[in-house]
Amino acid sequence: MKPILLAVFALAAALAPVRVHAQQGTAEDSVRAVIVGVFDAMRTRDSAAVRAAFTPGARLQTALLRPDGRPELREDSVGAFVRAVGAPSDVAWDEQVDSMHVRIDGPLAVATADYTFFAGPRLSHCGINAFQLFRGPDGWKIFQLTDTRRRSGCRAEIGSSPP
């Protein structure tokens, strides 16, 4: 009987890391889906979907260099962002992300991604996005989003069209 129990425990121990990794992959996929969903909602001007991706009190910030070279951290409200997404416009917003990296520890996820932002057919700017998400009763929600914005060093040239 002991050899059977030992075999069962050994098998369970061997499979445990696989199970944890599979759950982590599922959580990572969920985090990515929230982030990609925000950009999809921006393209379709779905302000309700954008609002739903954020926690109440979420913060939006931009880290940038002023024309004189001094660093600055600007803050905007989610409400202003949601209103801008929902405002009628002939100019489509197309933020394309790549090289996304996600790390998860319990109810906290941190994701970074390179992005290129097109306003209509023209490249506007590029940079990196840094997301912090919290997993609560309603799933993953963004509580902090900080980006950088620059007009040089983008994967496409300023003034070019989306690939």
Phi and psi in degrees as a GROMACS rama.xvg file:
@    title "Ramachandran Plot"
@    xaxis  label "Phi"
@    yaxis  label "Psi"
@TYPE xy
-60.1458  -42.7015  LYS-2
-61.9528  -34.5091  PRO-3
-68.0572  -44.8889  ILE-4
-61.9688  -41.8186  LEU-5
-62.2756  -40.1939  LEU-6
-64.8004  -42.0384  ALA-7
-63.3666  -45.5228  VAL-8
-64.2094  -39.5608  PHE-9
-64.5025  -42.3117  ALA-10
-64.9213  -43.3196  LEU-11
-62.4127  -41.398  ALA-12
-65.8528  -37.4606  ALA-13
-68.5268  -35.1257  ALA-14
-83.7558  -19.9627  LEU-15
-56.7023  -47.463  ALA-16
-62.0112  -33.1747  PRO-17
-65.3633  -43.0958  VAL-18
-63.492  -44.8954  ARG-19
-62.7765  -42.8824  VAL-20
-62.6474  -41.2411  HIS-21
-63.2984  -41.1009  ALA-22
-66.1777  -39.8771  GLN-23
-61.4731  -43.0701  GLN-24
-60.1459  -40.759  GLY-25
-64.5053  -43.0307  THR-26
-64.5213  -41.7444  ALA-27
-62.5163  -42.2828  GLU-28
-61.2684  -38.6313  ASP-29
-65.9354  -40.7728  SER-30
-63.4995  -47.4871  VAL-31
-59.1451  -38.9836  ARG-32
-63.8266  -38.7847  ALA-33
-62.8402  -46.1664  VAL-34
-66.0718  -49.3411  ILE-35
-62.5609  -35.2017  VAL-36
-61.1613  -36.6326  GLY-37
-62.2463  -45.064  VAL-38
-70.4903  -35.1472  PHE-39
-63.179  -42.468  ASP-40
-65.815  -35.2371  ALA-41
-62.4251  -43.1374  MET-42
-61.7716  -36.9301  ARG-43
-95.0695  2.52931  THR-44
60.4593  37.393  ARG-45
-92.8322  86.2821  ASP-46
-65.4772  -31.21  SER-47
-65.1535  -39.9934  ALA-48
-68.0716  -37.1336  ALA-49
-64.0501  -49.135  VAL-50
-56.1889  -41.8752  ARG-51
-65.4967  -19.3073  ALA-52
-80.7436  -12.1159  ALA-53
-111.668  149.319  PHE-54
-76.4281  157.244  THR-55
-60.5021  137.176  PRO-56
81.3473  8.82762  GLY-57
-60.996  154.262  ALA-58
-115.725  141.184  ARG-59
-119.836  127.046  LEU-60
-136.241  155.206  GLN-61
-127.975  126.7  THR-62
-99.7078  120.246  ALA-63
-144.19  168.025  LEU-64
-104.105  127.941  LEU-65
-70.2552  163.849  ARG-66
-54.5618  -28.9106  PRO-67
-84.2781  3.14602  ASP-68
91.861  -6.57064  GLY-69
-78.6934  140.365  ARG-70
-74.9612  149.426  PRO-71
-144.054  143.172  GLU-72
-116.286  112.864  LEU-73
-103.1  146.434  ARG-74
-120.933  142.374  GLU-75
-131.374  163.541  ASP-76
-95.8285  152.117  SER-77
-62.1381  -37.7655  VAL-78
-58.6371  -43.7115  GLY-79
-64.8753  -39.52  ALA-80
-64.3421  -44.8288  PHE-81
-62.248  -42.5296  VAL-82
-63.0238  -41.3646  ARG-83
-64.7909  -40.5029  ALA-84
-63.3231  -40.4473  VAL-85
-82.5976  -9.54055  GLY-86
-69.7731  136.098  ALA-87
-59.3298  137.436  PRO-88
-161.948  148.364  SER-89
-86.2105  -7.93716  ASP-90
-98.935  114.589  VAL-91
-77.1656  141.925  ALA-92
-98.1954  122.556  TRP-93
-129.446  94.1618  ASP-94
-95.7085  114.118  GLU-95
-102.238  126.546  GLN-96
-111.115  149.333  VAL-97
-152.315  170.782  ASP-98
56.3419  43.2429  SER-99
-76.9575  133.704  MET-100
-121.976  131.872  HIS-101
-124.795  133.219  VAL-102
-125.376  138.052  ARG-103
-130.887  136.738  ILE-104
-140.612  102.631  ASP-105
61.4253  -124.424  GLY-106
-87.2341  7.01585  PRO-107
-113.354  133.418  LEU-108
-127.6  141.697  ALA-109
-124.244  128.634  VAL-110
-132.908  140.069  ALA-111
-126.768  149.088  THR-112
-155.355  142.112  ALA-113
-74.1111  149.347  ASP-114
-143.468  157.931  TYR-115
-132.476  126.91  THR-116
-109.459  122.594  PHE-117
-108.463  131.261  PHE-118
-104.989  104.113  ALA-119
67.2317  -138.288  GLY-120
-84.9189  -2.98587  PRO-121
-104.093  139.393  ARG-122
-68.3449  126.404  LEU-123
-95.5344  -52.6172  SER-124
-166.792  176.923  HIS-125
-147.634  177.283  CYS-126
163.343  -152.482  GLY-127
-124.712  148.884  ILE-128
-108.856  138.38  ASN-129
-124.03  113.206  ALA-130
-105.281  143.346  PHE-131
-123.369  129.674  GLN-132
-125.296  150.676  LEU-133
-120.035  134.712  PHE-134
-98.0862  107.694  ARG-135
-113.842  -163.018  GLY-136
-58.562  -27.848  PRO-137
-96.0864  12.9108  ASP-138
93.2417  -163.67  GLY-139
-74.9646  132.309  TRP-140
-135.851  144.675  LYS-141
-79.7241  127.452  ILE-142
-113.335  -10.9496  PHE-143
-151.261  130.684  GLN-144
-135.776  118.671  LEU-145
-121.902  137.114  THR-146
-129.794  165.931  ASP-147
-112.593  157.747  THR-148
-139.999  126.167  ARG-149
-143.704  161.395  ARG-150
-113.015  4.8911  ARG-151
-127.858  157.19  SER-152
75.2265  17.6876  GLY-153
-79.5933  156.551  CYS-154
-68.5874  -19.1396  ARG-155
-118.515  160.643  ALA-156
-83.4619  145.36  GLU-157
-56.6087  132.832  ILE-158
94.94  -8.69007  GLY-159
-84.0397  166.517  SER-160
-92.7426  160.772  SER-161
-58.178  147.01  PRO-162
